[in-house]
Amino acid sequence: MSDHWEYQFVSFPARTDEQVNATLADWGAHGWEPVHHAVAMDHDGIPTYYSFLFKRRLV
């Protein structure tokens, strides 16, 4: 196995938890794993954007 990784940053508007789960499942199905995430919130503490850093092992 290679010790080399490819990284991809993804950011999208926060709509529902189902959208976040679907995004994680979609990226996971393509061999990507999340290594970091952040959530932007409005002044009331409601999530407005999610950002994820994904990695995938290069062959």
C-alpha positions in Angstrom: 0.0 0.0 0.0 1.1 3.5 -0.7 1.7 6.1 2.0 0.7 8.8 -0.4 -2.6 10.6 0.0 -4.8 12.8 -2.1 -6.8 15.5 -0.3 -10.0 17.3 -1.3 -11.8 20.1 0.4 -15.6 20.3 0.2 -17.9 23.0 1.5 -21.7 23.1 1.1 -24.8 24.9 2.6 -26.2 23.3 5.6 -29.8 22.1 5.0 -30.4 18.9 6.9 -28.5 16.2 8.8 -29.7 13.8 6.0 -27.8 16.0 3.5 -24.6 15.8 5.5 -25.0 12.0 6.0 -25.6 11.6 2.2 -22.5 13.6 1.4 -20.4 11.5 3.7 -21.8 8.3 2.3 -21.3 9.4 -1.3 -17.7 10.4 -0.7 -17.1 7.2 1.3 -18.4 5.1 -1.5 -15.6 6.5 -3.7 -12.9 5.7 -1.2 -12.7 9.1 0.5 -12.6 9.4 4.3 -13.2 12.6 6.3 -10.2 13.8 8.3 -11.5 17.2 9.5 -14.7 19.2 9.4 -15.9 22.6 10.4 -19.4 24.2 10.8 -20.2 27.8 10.2 -23.1 29.1 12.2 -25.2 32.3 12.1 -25.6 34.5 15.2 -28.3 32.3 16.5 -26.1 29.2 16.4 -27.9 27.6 13.5 -25.5 25.9 11.0 -25.2 27.6 7.7 -22.3 25.8 6.0 -20.4 22.5 6.5 -16.8 22.0 5.3 -15.0 18.7 5.1 -11.4 17.8 4.3 -11.4 14.3 2.8 -8.4 12.0 2.0 -7.9 9.0 -0.2 -4.9 6.7 -0.5 -3.2 6.8 -3.9 -2.5 3.5 -5.5 
